[in-house]
Amino acid sequence: MRGHRVRKAAGCIFVLLLFVFIICLTGCHFGRNDSKLSIHVLAIGQGDAILLQREGEFALIDTGDIEHRAVLKQYLSDRGVHTLRAVIITHPHADHLGGMYIVCKDFRVQQVYDNGVTTGENSYLEYQKEMQRHWIPRQTVHAGEDIDILPGVIFHVLSDAKSVESTEGKRNLNNTSLAGRLEYGRFSMFFTGDAEKEEELAMLQRKEPVRSTLLKVGHHGSRTSTCAQFLRAVRPKAAIISAGPGNSYHLPHEVTIHKLKKAGSRIFRTDRDGTVCIITDGNRVNIIREIQ
Ligand SMILES: [Zn+2]
């Protein structure tokens, strides 16, 4: 009788240990795959849309232009996106917020962050209307603030729309871009929206750390951005340019490519490489081109 009880207890312990082992195994497995941060700089024509993913959660930095809404929707759906924890809109130009209509309509958006700058353009008015229609909370962020963009990932804001406007004397919406440093472990990536030289210099004046592993090049590689002083301070190992194939603005400009090469940065560009996917564990970084 006693022997039977011992065997029964041993059997229970074995089943329990097996169960714990399976839980650990699957937990580690999912953790290993999903604990990394992935950043997809989408090939979305002439515009910016960047999808970020970690621990099963998603965020967007900009949403591309109006005519590429279907491409954005397809990409998000293919990645299994249902909810976006955060959407950052860098500035109110159609090639950055044009996709918000489809994002608000077909996905659940928990929080939108923008620079608080308003315009009378139809694309902006629609953006405003759609957020109200879907009851999406919207927050204006300022220099020095942290956006809790994904689990363990911070977007540290370095731009201040007001300071750039006042030093420039006139309104250049590119120079109001919500810009800053995405930080995850020892990895960092500087996101600039369409910031031009004036905003780049204003950010350097804040005397905060700007050196970053990677740079999302400002204003689609225009010659008006990526000034030498900014590039020297950020010192990116690789630079990613978002530009439409054969775009009428002839972006990226050759002078920007030359500056990046001279600075020793590897260059990735969505007009030639397709979507550029960056995967990092917070230490090591792997960059994959869609078109090899
Ligand atoms: Zn743009």
Boltz pocket constraint, residues with backbone or C-beta under 6 A from the ligand:
constraints:
  - pocket:
      binder: B
      contacts: [[A, 47], [A, 48], [A, 93], [A, 95], [A, 96], [A, 194], [A, 219], [A, 220]]
      max_distance: 6.0
